[in-house]
Amino acid sequence: MADPAEAAEPNQKEKQKNRNKKKAAAVDESELLTVPDGWKEPAFTREDNPKGLLEESSFATLFPKYREAYLKECWPLVQKALSEHYVNATLDLIEGSMTVTTTKKTFDPYAIIRARDLIKLLARSVPFEQAVRILQDDVACDIIKIGSLVRKRDTFIKRRGRLLGPKGSTLKALELLTNCYIMVQGNTVSALGPFSGLKEVRKVVLDTMKNIHPIYNIKTLMIKRELSKDPELRSQSWERFLPKFKRKNLKKRKEPKKKNTKKEYTPFPPPQPESQIDKELASGEYFLKERQKKRKRVEEIKAKQADAIKKRQEERNKAFIPPKEKPVVKTKKASTEKKIDIEAIKEKVKNAKKKKLGALPVEEVKLKMAADEKKKKKK
């Protein structure tokens, strides 16, 4: 017979091994949450698919008339770019369409999807220099339809203009924050860039069409950009850092003048309205004679007339009531603190009268006379 203590030891060892495995798995999962900086997926080569594709695939798209001249000019460059991935491209100017098809040499099955996106972007007025970037592995595109999001045409144009901003400043800021190329044309917004950026662009565009100004989303993106630089905050929630904007200028709904309030439901019918006879019985008029009823009616009419005459007379008498006079404001008396010396003034006036206009002072005249006498004596 085996000892039970010996049998228990291997079980404990197995449990310890399982715990260690779980801890190792937990560490691996936490490491997998973040992608290492500078990591790129290896490129798809012919060695990955040496036999090529079994079937021929093709995609076609229409383009507007105003893009015909540009596409005709840059079509050799499009064919050259697609020939590197062994994809054929044809331009039909009569029908107004572009077609891309795979060949026997095509080894990358996703090359035809990228070629389809390329001709779609060219049809939506994206220049060839930007559209050709879609053939790269780390670049994707998104064509957002905004035409059906707003009913009124004027409102749609205003909101689309809000997305562009003054002299395209809002669109440029959005491009810098998302690392995407954005093209607003007609009823669509074409975006080209990394997947994370395209997600943000779509959110901003749809919010703008829902009457949320793009500046709020741009502020949020700027804060996220700064937070992503801190390695400690990568695994934490950013809710406490992001701003929360509330609508303040919501227009109140116009309320009707007459509100129809619903009465509470009761299973009992409403009370029967009183007839004229019931009212007369309640007041005692029913038992009066015809002559008395008539006299009562006349008295009521005369009372009403007397009230009307009294009111009319009061209105007429209002014209004869004098208006209230404003209280007279008493003027303050001039302060007599400084006494005027009248005698001094009189002396000044007398001296002024004696002097001739432009005459010299008395002292100067005396000095002149003395000088003249000395000259005469010398002679």
Secondary structure, 3 states (H helix, E strand, C coil): CCCHHHHHHHHHHHHHHHHHHHHHHHHHHHHHCCCCCCCCCCCCCHHHCCCCCCCCCEEEEECCHHHHHHHHHHHHHHHHHHHCCCEEEEEECCCCEEEEEECCCCCCCCHHHHHHHHHHHHHCCCCHHHHHHHHCCCCEEEEEECCCCCCCHHHHHHHHHHHHCHHHHHHHHHHHHHCCEEEEECCEEEEEECHHHHHHHHHHHHHHHCCCCHHHHHHHHHHHHHHHCCHHHCCCCCCCCCCCCCCCCCCCCCCCCCCCCCCCCCCCCCCCCCCHHHHHHHHCHHHCCHHHHHHHHHHHHHHHHHHHHHHHHHHHHHHHCCCCCCCCCCCCCCCCCCCCCHHHHHHHHHHHHHCCCCCCCHHHHHHHHHHHHHHHHHC
